[in-house]
């Protein structure tokens, strides 16, 4: 089993957020925060037919994250949690995921809303959001269930 592989940056995400303190915890909480995605020329043809989707899933690199940790203090709560039970950027592979609303496309540039990443974030992949595939109804949120019941925002 191969334990490593190479990931190529396919573009750059531009947002109004220059530092972590400026960015929302999740794009869900700033649905009108706009940004652009500049897909590099050699990958632009892969954007064919993306215009028909209202939402996209972005995979990107947390390029300014602190070093990885297997146990972290989440944005919500005072107790340490396993990193894989959080949305913390301090992950072994520093890969982030956000669902954004597609506002428009001009050539190799996508205009999107609901961004929560920092300006100049390296883009790794784009996938269409498909409710039939991506939406679940019988969901448990682990340690976040208590926070959700208490009316706190999730992180």
N, C-alpha and C positions, 0 to 999 in steps of 0.2 A: 504494500500500500504506500503510495506516494504521500508524504506528509506536507509538502509545500507545492505551491503553484504560483505562477506569475499573473498579476492582475494589471490590465492596462487602463489608464485613465482615458476615457472617451470624450471628455469635455470638462467644462468649468461651470460651476453654478455661481451666479452673481446675485447677492442679496444686499439689503440695506444694513446688515448686521456685521459690524467690524470686529466685535469682541464677544466672547461667550456671555457676558453679563447683559448684552443688548438683545440677544436672541431669545425667542420664546422657548419654553421647555418642550413643547410639542407644537407643530404647525396647526393642529386642531384648535388651539387657543388663540391663534392669530390668523383666521381664515382669509383675511384681506391683505396680509403682508405679501407683497409681490416681489418677484425676482425673475431673472432670465437664466436660461440654460443654453450655453454656447456649446454645441456639439462640434467636435473637431471635424474638419473637412473630409477626412478619410472615412468617417462614420456617418456622414450626413445622409447618404442614401438609405440608411437604416431607419430614417424618420418617415419614410413613405408610409402613408395610411394612418399615421399617428393622430392626424387632425380629427378623426371621427370619434375619438375618446374624450370624455369629459374630465377624467382623472388619470394620473400616472403615478406609478410607484418609482421612486428614485432610490437608488443604492449609491452611496457615496462614502468617501473616506473622511473620518474625523481627523482632519489634518492638523488641528491644534489641540488635540486631546492630551491630557496629562498621561503619564505612563500607565500601562494596563495594571489592573488590580482584579483579583478574583473575588474579593469582598469589598463592597463599596457602600457608602451612605447615600441612599437615593434622595432625589429632590424632595420627596414626600416621606416623612418619617424620620425618627431619630435613631433607629436601630440599623446596624450593618446587615446587608443582604448579599447573597451571591449575585455576581454581576449578570449572570444569565437570567435572573429573576427581576432585572431592572432594564431601563432604557439608557443607562449610563454610557457615555462615550468612552469610558476607560476599559475597553474590551480588548481581548488578545489580538483581534484583527482590525480593530477600530473602524468597523463598517457601520454606517448609519442607514436608516430606512425612513422615508417620509412619503406619505400620499399627498400629492398636490393636485390642484385644479388647473387644467390646461385652459389658458385664456386665448392663446393664439400662437401661430407659427409663421415665421418669416425666414425662409431658407433653412439654415442650420441653427436658428435661434428660436427657442420656445419661451413664451411668456407664461408664467405660472403664478398661482396664488396659494397661500398656506405654507410658505417657506419657514423653516426653523433652523436652517444651517447658516454657517458663517459665509461671508463674502469670499469668493475665490475657492470654494470647496471643490475638490476633485470629484468628478462624476465617474462612477464605475459602470452603471447600467441604468436602463429605463425599461420598465415593463408596464403594459396597460393594466389599469385597475378594472377588474371584472367582478361585479358583485356576486354573480353566480359561483365564482371560484373563491373569492376572497372574503366574503361576508359570512360570519358564523353567528348563530342565534343562541346556542346552548353554551355559554361562556362563563368560566370562573376566572377571576383576576387575582388569585392567590392572596398575598399579603395586602394587595391594593383594595380588596373588597371592603375592608374596614374603612379605609380612607374615602372610598367612593360613597359608602353609606353616610359618612360624616360630612359629605358635601365638599370635600377638598378636591383641588385640581390634581390630576395625575402627572407623574413625571417618570 
